[in-house]
Structure formats: C-alpha cells, structure tokens
C-alpha cells in the first residue's frame, strides 16, 4: 500500500490535518474542506470519505480499513482510538424508500425526502467488517459492533452489538481504558 506524501495531503485542502496522517493513494476524498483529521490517522485503500454540509471529524489514532465508506450530509464524528474495520459503511444521510418521493443525489431536494442526521462513533468503539451504520446513530464509548451488523439505533457505552438489526449481546471489558493511560504515559515520555 502506498500512501500520499505530506505535501499531497496538504494539497487536498482539509479543514484540519494533524501529524502522522497516512492516506492511501487509492482512497477517494470528497469535500476535504469539510473534513478534519486528528493525529496518527490511517485511511486505507479504496476508502471513500464524502463530507456533506456538516462535515466529517476524525479524532486521534483512528484507523479506517480498506473499502470503508463514510458518507452523508449530516455530521459524522469518529472519536479517538475508533477502529473502522474493512467494508464498513457509515451514512449520515439516507433516501426515503417508501416511494412517496424520488431518490438519489441527481434529484433536487424538493422532489425527495432525505433523512440527514449526525452519526457519532465515540472513543474506543470498534465496528466489525461489513457493518452498516445508519443516520442518527451514536455508538457509545468502547462499544463493539459485530461483523455484518445493521445499526439503526444507539449502542450503549461498552456494549457488544450484533445482528440485523443490531441488538445488545453483552458487555465489553473496560481494560482498554487502563491500557490507554499506560500508552499515553509512554507516549508523553517519547
């Protein structure tokens, strides 16, 4: 995997771009001026980031694995240490499938009914391969979403969720919070 150089990343025109950001040459970025990237962010091959009016905010130490897409008009926030596995789709906008109005981005807004709401993926959340997150969802701190899950409703802090639609299967351990403290101490010492 080849990554963009620092100057190529700057040329994309992000709202903000932290240090040690790695973006694959094969990733597609739309609306870069509405995207903020924290420090130590990695975006792998064939990812799509398409920021709508409200933008995309990505925290520190976030990984977005190959073939993932983060798309929509509403705000999308990925907290520090979030992990987006391959083929995850996060949508902050969705068409109305009822048939009352038309759909798709080539149609003017007056002829369709788009659901646009913020999506928040909090710190230490992990989204399993192939999972889909719909508009208006908050994935709580430390939550884990199983592979191939459809998340239509909020996920509680440190919950484990899976299925179609995703439902709570259990609780996740919180040891990672202690690991984070140790990691941050080591990082501070440099």
TAUR-V458218 format. One record per run of one state. SS is the DSSP state (alpha for helix, beta for strand, coil for the rest). FROM is the first residue (numbers start at 1). TO is the last residue. If there is no record, write none. Layout:
SS;FROM;TO + SS;FROM;TO
//
This chain:
coil;1;2 + beta;3;3 + coil;4;5 + alpha;6;12 + coil;13;15 + beta;16;17 + coil;18;21 + beta;22;24 + coil;25;27 + beta;28;30 + coil;31;31 + alpha;32;34 + beta;35;37 + coil;38;41 + beta;42;43 + coil;44;47 + beta;48;51 + coil;52;55 + beta;56;58 + coil;59;62 + beta;63;64 + coil;65;68 + beta;69;72 + coil;73;75 + beta;76;78 + coil;79;82 + beta;83;84 + coil;85;88 + beta;89;91 + coil;92;92 + beta;93;94 + coil;95;101 + beta;102;102 + coil;103;108 + alpha;109;111 + beta;112;112 + coil;113;114 + beta;115;116 + coil;117;118 + beta;119;121 + coil;122;125 + beta;126;127 + coil;128;131 + beta;132;133 + coil;134;137 + beta;138;139 + coil;140;143 + beta;144;145 + coil;146;149 + beta;150;151 + coil;152;154 + beta;155;155 + coil;156;158 + beta;159;162 + coil;163;163 + beta;164;164 + coil;165;166 + beta;167;171 + coil;172;174 + alpha;175;189 + coil;190;190
//
